């Protein structure tokens, strides 16, 4: 059973890697983003999307931690 779980996990990881690789290879067009008057460098679309995903994966847990901390502090003040 343990070996089956490892095989399924390995196959799943290989599928994810192949999907990401196909995404990167299909989205190599250089784009330049304009945000609030700031123009970014021309990068492949896949780089921008993956970078944005990683930033979101960092900001999400950070915001959740801050909210949990503020709730904990407010609960202590109520007691």
PDB file of N, CA, C and O in Angstrom:
ATOM      1  N   UNK A   1       0.818  -1.190   0.000  1.00  0.00           N
ATOM      2  CA  UNK A   1       0.000   0.000   0.000  1.00  0.00           C
ATOM      3  C   UNK A   1       0.866   1.261   0.000  1.00  0.00           C
ATOM      4  O   UNK A   1       0.566   2.237  -0.687  1.00  0.00           O
ATOM      5  N   UNK A   2       1.938   1.221   0.778  1.00  0.00           N
ATOM      6  CA  UNK A   2       2.840   2.366   0.862  1.00  0.00           C
ATOM      7  C   UNK A   2       3.511   2.631  -0.480  1.00  0.00           C
ATOM      8  O   UNK A   2       3.670   3.781  -0.889  1.00  0.00           O
ATOM      9  N   UNK A   3       3.903   1.555  -1.162  1.00  0.00           N
ATOM     10  CA  UNK A   3       4.527   1.706  -2.477  1.00  0.00           C
ATOM     11  C   UNK A   3       3.544   2.261  -3.498  1.00  0.00           C
ATOM     12  O   UNK A   3       3.930   3.048  -4.362  1.00  0.00           O
ATOM     13  N   UNK A   4       2.288   1.863  -3.411  1.00  0.00           N
ATOM     14  CA  UNK A   4       1.271   2.371  -4.316  1.00  0.00           C
ATOM     15  C   UNK A   4       1.093   3.874  -4.132  1.00  0.00           C
ATOM     16  O   UNK A   4       0.966   4.607  -5.113  1.00  0.00           O
ATOM     17  N   UNK A   5       1.084   4.336  -2.893  1.00  0.00           N
ATOM     18  CA  UNK A   5       0.964   5.770  -2.619  1.00  0.00           C
ATOM     19  C   UNK A   5       2.151   6.542  -3.195  1.00  0.00           C
ATOM     20  O   UNK A   5       1.983   7.632  -3.741  1.00  0.00           O
ATOM     21  N   UNK A   6       3.331   5.979  -3.073  1.00  0.00           N
ATOM     22  CA  UNK A   6       4.524   6.626  -3.627  1.00  0.00           C
ATOM     23  C   UNK A   6       4.460   6.696  -5.149  1.00  0.00           C
ATOM     24  O   UNK A   6       4.837   7.707  -5.741  1.00  0.00           O
ATOM     25  N   UNK A   7       3.993   5.642  -5.775  1.00  0.00           N
ATOM     26  CA  UNK A   7       3.882   5.620  -7.230  1.00  0.00           C
ATOM     27  C   UNK A   7       2.849   6.645  -7.692  1.00  0.00           C
ATOM     28  O   UNK A   7       3.088   7.387  -8.645  1.00  0.00           O
ATOM     29  N   UNK A   8       1.708   6.684  -7.018  1.00  0.00           N
ATOM     30  CA  UNK A   8       0.668   7.652  -7.381  1.00  0.00           C
ATOM     31  C   UNK A   8       1.185   9.076  -7.197  1.00  0.00           C
ATOM     32  O   UNK A   8       0.936   9.934  -8.044  1.00  0.00           O
ATOM     33  N   UNK A   9       1.890   9.336  -6.121  1.00  0.00           N
ATOM     34  CA  UNK A   9       2.465  10.661  -5.880  1.00  0.00           C
ATOM     35  C   UNK A   9       3.491  11.012  -6.956  1.00  0.00           C
ATOM     36  O   UNK A   9       3.507  12.139  -7.451  1.00  0.00           O
ATOM     37  N   UNK A  10       4.339  10.065  -7.317  1.00  0.00           N
ATOM     38  CA  UNK A  10       5.344  10.313  -8.346  1.00  0.00           C
ATOM     39  C   UNK A  10       4.686  10.599  -9.697  1.00  0.00           C
ATOM     40  O   UNK A  10       5.117  11.500 -10.418  1.00  0.00           O
ATOM     41  N   UNK A  11       3.659   9.846 -10.038  1.00  0.00           N
ATOM     42  CA  UNK A  11       2.952  10.075 -11.302  1.00  0.00           C
ATOM     43  C   UNK A  11       2.282  11.448 -11.279  1.00  0.00           C
ATOM     44  O   UNK A  11       2.320  12.173 -12.274  1.00  0.00           O
ATOM     45  N   UNK A  12       1.673  11.806 -10.160  1.00  0.00           N
ATOM     46  CA  UNK A  12       1.029  13.108 -10.031  1.00  0.00           C
ATOM     47  C   UNK A  12       2.040  14.239 -10.188  1.00  0.00           C
ATOM     48  O   UNK A  12       1.775  15.211 -10.896  1.00  0.00           O
ATOM     49  N   UNK A  13       3.185  14.124  -9.540  1.00  0.00           N
ATOM     50  CA  UNK A  13       4.216  15.148  -9.654  1.00  0.00           C
ATOM     51  C   UNK A  13       4.744  15.257 -11.083  1.00  0.00           C
ATOM     52  O   UNK A  13       4.977  16.363 -11.571  1.00  0.00           O
ATOM     53  N   UNK A  14       4.932  14.136 -11.751  1.00  0.00           N
ATOM     54  CA  UNK A  14       5.374  14.166 -13.142  1.00  0.00           C
ATOM     55  C   UNK A  14       4.340  14.836 -14.043  1.00  0.00           C
ATOM     56  O   UNK A  14       4.699  15.579 -14.957  1.00  0.00           O
ATOM     57  N   UNK A  15       3.070  14.577 -13.790  1.00  0.00           N
ATOM     58  CA  UNK A  15       2.015  15.237 -14.556  1.00  0.00           C
ATOM     59  C   UNK A  15       2.027  16.741 -14.343  1.00  0.00           C
ATOM     60  O   UNK A  15       1.891  17.505 -15.298  1.00  0.00           O
ATOM     61  N   UNK A  16       2.187  17.166 -13.111  1.00  0.00           N
ATOM     62  CA  UNK A  16       2.241  18.604 -12.818  1.00  0.00           C
ATOM     63  C   UNK A  16       3.439  19.236 -13.511  1.00  0.00           C
ATOM     64  O   UNK A  16       3.321  20.316 -14.091  1.00  0.00           O
ATOM     65  N   UNK A  17       4.582  18.581 -13.459  1.00  0.00           N
ATOM     66  CA  UNK A  17       5.788  19.101 -14.111  1.00  0.00           C
ATOM     67  C   UNK A  17       5.586  19.197 -15.620  1.00  0.00           C
ATOM     68  O   UNK A  17       5.983  20.186 -16.237  1.00  0.00           O
ATOM     69  N   UNK A  18       4.980  18.190 -16.209  1.00  0.00           N
ATOM     70  CA  UNK A  18       4.728  18.218 -17.647  1.00  0.00           C
ATOM     71  C   UNK A  18       3.739  19.322 -18.032  1.00  0.00           C
ATOM     72  O   UNK A  18       3.910  19.970 -19.064  1.00  0.00           O
ATOM     73  N   UNK A  19       2.719  19.537 -17.219  1.00  0.00           N
ATOM     74  CA  UNK A  19       1.747  20.600 -17.489  1.00  0.00           C
ATOM     75  C   UNK A  19       2.407  21.956 -17.397  1.00  0.00           C
ATOM     76  O   UNK A  19       2.178  22.814 -18.249  1.00  0.00           O
ATOM     77  N   UNK A  20       3.231  22.167 -16.370  1.00  0.00           N
ATOM     78  CA  UNK A  20       3.933  23.448 -16.220  1.00  0.00           C
ATOM     79  C   UNK A  20       4.901  23.649 -17.387  1.00  0.00           C
ATOM     80  O   UNK A  20       4.996  24.752 -17.927  1.00  0.00           O
ATOM     81  N   UNK A  21       5.604  22.614 -17.771  1.00  0.00           N
ATOM     82  CA  UNK A  21       6.537  22.716 -18.889  1.00  0.00           C
ATOM     83  C   UNK A  21       5.804  23.058 -20.189  1.00  0.00           C
ATOM     84  O   UNK A  21       6.267  23.900 -20.958  1.00  0.00           O
ATOM     85  N   UNK A  22       4.678  22.418 -20.431  1.00  0.00           N
ATOM     86  CA  UNK A  22       3.893  22.728 -21.634  1.00  0.00           C
ATOM     87  C   UNK A  22       3.386  24.166 -21.580  1.00  0.00           C
ATOM     88  O   UNK A  22       3.377  24.854 -22.600  1.00  0.00           O
ATOM     89  N   UNK A  23       2.967  24.623 -20.414  1.00  0.00           N
ATOM     90  CA  UNK A  23       2.503  26.007 -20.267  1.00  0.00           C
ATOM     91  C   UNK A  23       3.615  26.994 -20.581  1.00  0.00           C
ATOM     92  O   UNK A  23       3.401  27.973 -21.295  1.00  0.00           O
ATOM     93  N   UNK A  24       4.797  26.737 -20.050  1.00  0.00           N
ATOM     94  CA  UNK A  24       5.935  27.637 -20.278  1.00  0.00           C
ATOM     95  C   UNK A  24       6.317  27.654 -21.753  1.00  0.00           C
ATOM     96  O   UNK A  24       6.587  28.717 -22.312  1.00  0.00           O
ATOM     97  N   UNK A  25       6.340  26.497 -22.379  1.00  0.00           N
ATOM     98  CA  UNK A  25       6.735  26.448 -23.787  1.00  0.00           C
ATOM     99  C   UNK A  25       5.690  27.076 -24.710  1.00  0.00           C
ATOM    100  O   UNK A  25       6.039  27.589 -25.774  1.00  0.00           O
ATOM    101  N   UNK A  26       4.425  27.043 -24.322  1.00  0.00           N
ATOM    102  CA  UNK A  26       3.370  27.618 -25.161  1.00  0.00           C
ATOM    103  C   UNK A  26       3.231  29.129 -24.968  1.00  0.00           C
ATOM    104  O   UNK A  26       2.634  29.790 -25.818  1.00  0.00           O
ATOM    105  N   UNK A  27       3.751  29.689 -23.901  1.00  0.00           N
ATOM    106  CA  UNK A  27       3.562  31.108 -23.603  1.00  0.00           C
ATOM    107  C   UNK A  27       4.900  31.832 -23.534  1.00  0.00           C
ATOM    108  O   UNK A  27       5.253  32.411 -22.507  1.00  0.00           O
ATOM    109  N   UNK A  28       5.630  31.794 -24.624  1.00  0.00           N
ATOM    110  CA  UNK A  28       6.946  32.436 -24.662  1.00  0.00           C
ATOM    111  C   UNK A  28       6.909  33.816 -25.285  1.00  0.00           C
ATOM    112  O   UNK A  28       7.963  34.423 -25.469  1.00  0.00           O
ATOM    113  N   UNK A  29       5.726  34.342 -25.621  1.00  0.00           N
ATOM    114  CA  UNK A  29       5.637  35.657 -26.232  1.00  0.00           C
ATOM    115  C   UNK A  29       6.071  36.723 -25.222  1.00  0.00           C
ATOM    116  O   UNK A  29       5.618  36.715 -24.078  1.00  0.00           O
ATOM    117  N   UNK A  30       6.940  37.628 -25.641  1.00  0.00           N
ATOM    118  CA  UNK A  30       7.347  38.693 -24.707  1.00  0.00           C
ATOM    119  C   UNK A  30       6.227  39.722 -24.560  1.00  0.00           C
ATOM    120  O   UNK A  30       5.642  40.175 -25.544  1.00  0.00           O
ATOM    121  N   UNK A  31       5.945  40.077 -23.314  1.00  0.00           N
ATOM    122  CA  UNK A  31       4.935  41.094 -23.019  1.00  0.00           C
ATOM    123  C   UNK A  31       5.523  42.081 -22.025  1.00  0.00           C
ATOM    124  O   UNK A  31       6.432  41.747 -21.264  1.00  0.00           O
ATOM    125  N   UNK A  32       5.001  43.292 -22.040  1.00  0.00           N
ATOM    126  CA  UNK A  32       5.408  44.313 -21.090  1.00  0.00           C
ATOM    127  C   UNK A  32       4.155  44.789 -20.382  1.00  0.00           C
ATOM    128  O   UNK A  32       3.178  45.168 -21.029  1.00  0.00           O
ATOM    129  N   UNK A  33       4.175  44.774 -19.064  1.00  0.00           N
ATOM    130  CA  UNK A  33       3.013  45.189 -18.292  1.00  0.00           C
ATOM    131  C   UNK A  33       3.122  46.660 -17.917  1.00  0.00           C
ATOM    132  O   UNK A  33       4.210  47.171 -17.650  1.00  0.00           O
ATOM    133  N   UNK A  34       1.979  47.327 -17.903  1.00  0.00           N
ATOM    134  CA  UNK A  34       1.899  48.718 -17.490  1.00  0.00           C
ATOM    135  C   UNK A  34       0.942  48.785 -16.314  1.00  0.00           C
ATOM    136  O   UNK A  34      -0.223  48.408 -16.434  1.00  0.00           O
ATOM    137  N   UNK A  35       1.435  49.270 -15.165  1.00  0.00           N
ATOM    138  CA  UNK A  35       0.626  49.337 -13.951  1.00  0.00           C
ATOM    139  C   UNK A  35       0.899  50.649 -13.244  1.00  0.00           C
ATOM    140  O   UNK A  35       2.020  50.914 -12.811  1.00  0.00           O
ATOM    141  N   UNK A  36      -0.141  51.474 -13.130  1.00  0.00           N
ATOM    142  CA  UNK A  36      -0.055  52.776 -12.458  1.00  0.00           C
ATOM    143  C   UNK A  36       1.099  53.627 -13.001  1.00  0.00           C
ATOM    144  O   UNK A  36       1.804  54.290 -12.240  1.00  0.00           O
ATOM    145  N   UNK A  37       1.275  53.600 -14.296  1.00  0.00           N
ATOM    146  CA  UNK A  37       2.318  54.394 -14.927  1.00  0.00           C
ATOM    147  C   UNK A  37       3.689  53.749 -14.924  1.00  0.00           C
ATOM    148  O   UNK A  37       4.613  54.267 -15.552  1.00  0.00           O
ATOM    149  N   UNK A  38       3.843  52.634 -14.236  1.00  0.00           N
ATOM    150  CA  UNK A  38       5.125  51.943 -14.192  1.00  0.00           C
ATOM    151  C   UNK A  38       5.111  50.855 -15.253  1.00  0.00           C
ATOM    152  O   UNK A  38       4.220  50.007 -15.278  1.00  0.00           O
ATOM    153  N   UNK A  39       6.102  50.888 -16.122  1.00  0.00           N
ATOM    154  CA  UNK A  39       6.203  49.903 -17.186  1.00  0.00           C
ATOM    155  C   UNK A  39       7.282  48.881 -16.832  1.00  0.00           C
ATOM    156  O   UNK A  39       8.431  49.239 -16.573  1.00  0.00           O
ATOM    157  N   UNK A  40       6.903  47.633 -16.826  1.00  0.00           N
ATOM    158  CA  UNK A  40       7.855  46.576 -16.505  1.00  0.00           C
ATOM    159  C   UNK A  40       8.658  46.168 -17.716  1.00  0.00           C
ATOM    160  O   UNK A  40       8.326  46.544 -18.840  1.00  0.00           O
ATOM    161  N   UNK A  41       9.717  45.400 -17.498  1.00  0.00           N
ATOM    162  CA  UNK A  41      10.525  44.929 -18.630  1.00  0.00           C
ATOM    163  C   UNK A  41       9.755  43.894 -19.443  1.00  0.00           C
ATOM    164  O   UNK A  41       8.802  43.287 -18.955  1.00  0.00           O
ATOM    165  N   UNK A  42      10.177  43.706 -20.673  1.00  0.00           N
ATOM    166  CA  UNK A  42       9.548  42.685 -21.501  1.00  0.00           C
ATOM    167  C   UNK A  42      10.055  41.319 -21.069  1.00  0.00           C
ATOM    168  O   UNK A  42      11.248  41.023 -21.136  1.00  0.00           O
ATOM    169  N   UNK A  43       9.116  40.496 -20.625  1.00  0.00           N
ATOM    170  CA  UNK A  43       9.412  39.137 -20.191  1.00  0.00           C
ATOM    171  C   UNK A  43       8.428  38.197 -20.872  1.00  0.00           C
ATOM    172  O   UNK A  43       7.360  38.624 -21.310  1.00  0.00           O
ATOM    173  N   UNK A  44       8.782  36.923 -20.963  1.00  0.00           N
ATOM    174  CA  UNK A  44       7.803  35.962 -21.484  1.00  0.00           C
ATOM    175  C   UNK A  44       6.562  35.918 -20.585  1.00  0.00           C
ATOM    176  O   UNK A  44       6.666  36.053 -19.366  1.00  0.00           O
ATOM    177  N   UNK A  45       5.418  35.734 -21.183  1.00  0.00           N
ATOM    178  CA  UNK A  45       4.162  35.706 -20.444  1.00  0.00           C
ATOM    179  C   UNK A  45       4.180  34.657 -19.342  1.00  0.00           C
ATOM    180  O   UNK A  45       3.669  34.898 -18.248  1.00  0.00           O
ATOM    181  N   UNK A  46       4.757  33.503 -19.618  1.00  0.00           N
ATOM    182  CA  UNK A  46       4.785  32.435 -18.616  1.00  0.00           C
ATOM    183  C   UNK A  46       5.580  32.853 -17.382  1.00  0.00           C
ATOM    184  O   UNK A  46       5.210  32.481 -16.268  1.00  0.00           O
ATOM    185  N   UNK A  47       6.656  33.615 -17.546  1.00  0.00           N
ATOM    186  CA  UNK A  47       7.455  34.072 -16.404  1.00  0.00           C
ATOM    187  C   UNK A  47       6.620  35.004 -15.534  1.00  0.00           C
ATOM    188  O   UNK A  47       6.652  34.910 -14.307  1.00  0.00           O
ATOM    189  N   UNK A  48       5.879  35.893 -16.164  1.00  0.00           N
ATOM    190  CA  UNK A  48       5.056  36.836 -15.409  1.00  0.00           C
ATOM    191  C   UNK A  48       3.960  36.101 -14.641  1.00  0.00           C
ATOM    192  O   UNK A  48       3.704  36.407 -13.476  1.00  0.00           O
ATOM    193  N   UNK A  49       3.320  35.143 -15.285  1.00  0.00           N
ATOM    194  CA  UNK A  49       2.238  34.410 -14.621  1.00  0.00           C
ATOM    195  C   UNK A  49       2.773  33.558 -13.480  1.00  0.00           C
ATOM    196  O   UNK A  49       2.171  33.538 -12.407  1.00  0.00           O
ATOM    197  N   UNK A  50       3.879  32.858 -13.674  1.00  0.00           N
ATOM    198  CA  UNK A  50       4.452  32.028 -12.610  1.00  0.00           C
ATOM    199  C   UNK A  50       4.934  32.909 -11.453  1.00  0.00           C
ATOM    200  O   UNK A  50       4.745  32.546 -10.292  1.00  0.00           O
ATOM    201  N   UNK A  51       5.546  34.049 -11.745  1.00  0.00           N
ATOM    202  CA  UNK A  51       5.986  34.977 -10.705  1.00  0.00           C
ATOM    203  C   UNK A  51       4.789  35.483  -9.902  1.00  0.00           C
ATOM    204  O   UNK A  51       4.848  35.556  -8.674  1.00  0.00           O
ATOM    205  N   UNK A  52       3.707  35.831 -10.593  1.00  0.00           N
ATOM    206  CA  UNK A  52       2.507  36.302  -9.927  1.00  0.00           C
ATOM    207  C   UNK A  52       1.915  35.209  -9.036  1.00  0.00           C
ATOM    208  O   UNK A  52       1.463  35.490  -7.926  1.00  0.00           O
ATOM    209  N   UNK A  53       1.917  33.985  -9.509  1.00  0.00           N
ATOM    210  CA  UNK A  53       1.431  32.863  -8.714  1.00  0.00           C
ATOM    211  C   UNK A  53       2.256  32.698  -7.443  1.00  0.00           C
ATOM    212  O   UNK A  53       1.699  32.515  -6.361  1.00  0.00           O
ATOM    213  N   UNK A  54       3.576  32.761  -7.569  1.00  0.00           N
ATOM    214  CA  UNK A  54       4.440  32.602  -6.402  1.00  0.00           C
ATOM    215  C   UNK A  54       4.253  33.733  -5.392  1.00  0.00           C
ATOM    216  O   UNK A  54       4.249  33.497  -4.184  1.00  0.00           O
ATOM    217  N   UNK A  55       4.099  34.954  -5.885  1.00  0.00           N
ATOM    218  CA  UNK A  55       3.860  36.088  -4.981  1.00  0.00           C
ATOM    219  C   UNK A  55       2.536  35.894  -4.247  1.00  0.00           C
ATOM    220  O   UNK A  55       2.452  36.150  -3.045  1.00  0.00           O
ATOM    221  N   UNK A  56       1.510  35.447  -4.953  1.00  0.00           N
ATOM    222  CA  UNK A  56       0.226  35.179  -4.324  1.00  0.00           C
ATOM    223  C   UNK A  56       0.308  34.076  -3.287  1.00  0.00           C
ATOM    224  O   UNK A  56      -0.359  34.133  -2.254  1.00  0.00           O
ATOM    225  N   UNK A  57       1.134  33.063  -3.566  1.00  0.00           N
ATOM    226  CA  UNK A  57       1.303  31.968  -2.609  1.00  0.00           C
ATOM    227  C   UNK A  57       2.035  32.428  -1.352  1.00  0.00           C
ATOM    228  O   UNK A  57       1.900  31.803  -0.300  1.00  0.00           O
ATOM    229  N   UNK A  58       2.797  33.495  -1.443  1.00  0.00           N
ATOM    230  CA  UNK A  58       3.465  34.051  -0.265  1.00  0.00           C
ATOM    231  C   UNK A  58       2.559  35.023   0.484  1.00  0.00           C
ATOM    232  O   UNK A  58       2.519  35.017   1.714  1.00  0.00           O
ATOM    233  N   UNK A  59       1.834  35.858  -0.257  1.00  0.00           N
ATOM    234  CA  UNK A  59       0.993  36.875   0.375  1.00  0.00           C
ATOM    235  C   UNK A  59      -0.219  36.245   1.066  1.00  0.00           C
ATOM    236  O   UNK A  59      -0.594  36.689   2.151  1.00  0.00           O
ATOM    237  N   UNK A  60      -0.833  35.239   0.478  1.00  0.00           N
ATOM    238  CA  UNK A  60      -2.021  34.608   1.053  1.00  0.00           C
ATOM    239  C   UNK A  60      -1.800  34.095   2.463  1.00  0.00           C
ATOM    240  O   UNK A  60      -2.532  34.490   3.371  1.00  0.00           O
ATOM    241  N   UNK A  61      -0.812  33.223   2.683  1.00  0.00           N
ATOM    242  CA  UNK A  61      -0.568  32.746   4.044  1.00  0.00           C
ATOM    243  C   UNK A  61      -0.134  33.858   5.005  1.00  0.00           C
ATOM    244  O   UNK A  61      -0.459  33.818   6.192  1.00  0.00           O
ATOM    245  N   UNK A  62       0.593  34.839   4.494  1.00  0.00           N
ATOM    246  CA  UNK A  62       1.004  35.956   5.348  1.00  0.00           C
ATOM    247  C   UNK A  62      -0.220  36.730   5.836  1.00  0.00           C
ATOM    248  O   UNK A  62      -0.308  37.058   7.019  1.00  0.00           O
ATOM    249  N   UNK A  63      -1.153  37.023   4.952  1.00  0.00           N
ATOM    250  CA  UNK A  63      -2.372  37.711   5.365  1.00  0.00           C
ATOM    251  C   UNK A  63      -3.202  36.864   6.324  1.00  0.00           C
ATOM    252  O   UNK A  63      -3.768  37.397   7.279  1.00  0.00           O
ATOM    253  N   UNK A  64      -3.285  35.572   6.090  1.00  0.00           N
ATOM    254  CA  UNK A  64      -4.017  34.677   6.989  1.00  0.00           C
ATOM    255  C   UNK A  64      -3.372  34.669   8.374  1.00  0.00           C
ATOM    256  O   UNK A  64      -4.074  34.653   9.385  1.00  0.00           O
ATOM    257  N   UNK A  65      -2.064  34.679   8.422  1.00  0.00           N
ATOM    258  CA  UNK A  65      -1.359  34.708   9.709  1.00  0.00           C
ATOM    259  C   UNK A  65      -1.633  36.017  10.448  1.00  0.00           C
ATOM    260  O   UNK A  65      -1.845  36.014  11.660  1.00  0.00           O
ATOM    261  N   UNK A  66      -1.631  37.140   9.717  1.00  0.00           N
ATOM    262  CA  UNK A  66      -1.888  38.438  10.339  1.00  0.00           C
ATOM    263  C   UNK A  66      -3.304  38.492  10.896  1.00  0.00           C
ATOM    264  O   UNK A  66      -3.512  38.957  12.016  1.00  0.00           O
ATOM    265  N   UNK A  67      -4.278  38.019  10.124  1.00  0.00           N
ATOM    266  CA  UNK A  67      -5.669  38.032  10.594  1.00  0.00           C
ATOM    267  C   UNK A  67      -5.829  37.141  11.817  1.00  0.00           C
ATOM    268  O   UNK A  67      -6.499  37.531  12.773  1.00  0.00           O
ATOM    269  N   UNK A  68      -5.228  35.949  11.810  1.00  0.00           N
ATOM    270  CA  UNK A  68      -5.316  35.051  12.970  1.00  0.00           C
ATOM    271  C   UNK A  68      -4.670  35.692  14.191  1.00  0.00           C
ATOM    272  O   UNK A  68      -5.177  35.570  15.306  1.00  0.00           O
ATOM    273  N   UNK A  69      -3.577  36.359  13.982  1.00  0.00           N
ATOM    274  CA  UNK A  69      -2.884  37.022  15.108  1.00  0.00           C
ATOM    275  C   UNK A  69      -3.748  38.154  15.682  1.00  0.00           C
ATOM    276  O   UNK A  69      -3.854  38.299  16.900  1.00  0.00           O
ATOM    277  N   UNK A  70      -4.358  38.948  14.810  1.00  0.00           N
ATOM    278  CA  UNK A  70      -5.229  40.033  15.282  1.00  0.00           C
ATOM    279  C   UNK A  70      -6.443  39.481  16.024  1.00  0.00           C
ATOM    280  O   UNK A  70      -6.861  40.059  17.026  1.00  0.00           O
ATOM    281  N   UNK A  71      -7.008  38.388  15.558  1.00  0.00           N
ATOM    282  CA  UNK A  71      -8.139  37.762  16.260  1.00  0.00           C
ATOM    283  C   UNK A  71      -7.725  37.260  17.632  1.00  0.00           C
ATOM    284  O   UNK A  71      -8.467  37.405  18.604  1.00  0.00           O
ATOM    285  N   UNK A  72      -6.545  36.671  17.708  1.00  0.00           N
ATOM    286  CA  UNK A  72      -6.049  36.162  18.986  1.00  0.00           C
ATOM    287  C   UNK A  72      -5.866  37.313  19.979  1.00  0.00           C
ATOM    288  O   UNK A  72      -6.212  37.189  21.153  1.00  0.00           O
ATOM    289  N   UNK A  73      -5.326  38.419  19.503  1.00  0.00           N
ATOM    290  CA  UNK A  73      -5.102  39.575  20.367  1.00  0.00           C
ATOM    291  C   UNK A  73      -6.438  40.146  20.834  1.00  0.00           C
ATOM    292  O   UNK A  73      -6.581  40.506  22.003  1.00  0.00           O
ATOM    293  N   UNK A  74      -7.412  40.232  19.938  1.00  0.00           N
ATOM    294  CA  UNK A  74      -8.717  40.786  20.328  1.00  0.00           C
ATOM    295  C   UNK A  74      -9.432  39.863  21.311  1.00  0.00           C
ATOM    296  O   UNK A  74     -10.139  40.347  22.195  1.00  0.00           O
ATOM    297  N   UNK A  75      -9.265  38.545  21.181  1.00  0.00           N
ATOM    298  CA  UNK A  75      -9.859  37.617  22.143  1.00  0.00           C
ATOM    299  C   UNK A  75      -9.244  37.781  23.522  1.00  0.00           C
ATOM    300  O   UNK A  75      -9.946  37.710  24.531  1.00  0.00           O
ATOM    301  N   UNK A  76      -7.942  37.997  23.571  1.00  0.00           N
ATOM    302  CA  UNK A  76      -7.277  38.173  24.861  1.00  0.00           C
ATOM    303  C   UNK A  76      -7.753  39.452  25.543  1.00  0.00           C
ATOM    304  O   UNK A  76      -7.837  39.505  26.770  1.00  0.00           O
ATOM    305  N   UNK A  77      -8.064  40.477  24.762  1.00  0.00           N
ATOM    306  CA  UNK A  77      -8.531  41.734  25.336  1.00  0.00           C
ATOM    307  C   UNK A  77      -9.944  41.598  25.887  1.00  0.00           C
ATOM    308  O   UNK A  77     -10.308  42.313  26.821  1.00  0.00           O
ATOM    309  N   UNK A  78     -10.748  40.695  25.329  1.00  0.00           N
ATOM    310  CA  UNK A  78     -12.108  40.496  25.797  1.00  0.00           C
ATOM    311  C   UNK A  78     -12.156  39.753  27.125  1.00  0.00           C
ATOM    312  O   UNK A  78     -13.107  39.910  27.891  1.00  0.00           O
ATOM    313  N   UNK A  79     -11.166  38.967  27.396  1.00  0.00           N
ATOM    314  CA  UNK A  79     -11.164  38.140  28.625  1.00  0.00           C
ATOM    315  C   UNK A  79     -10.768  38.943  29.814  1.00  0.00           C
ATOM    316  O   UNK A  79     -10.712  38.415  30.925  1.00  0.00           O
TER     317      UNK A  79
END
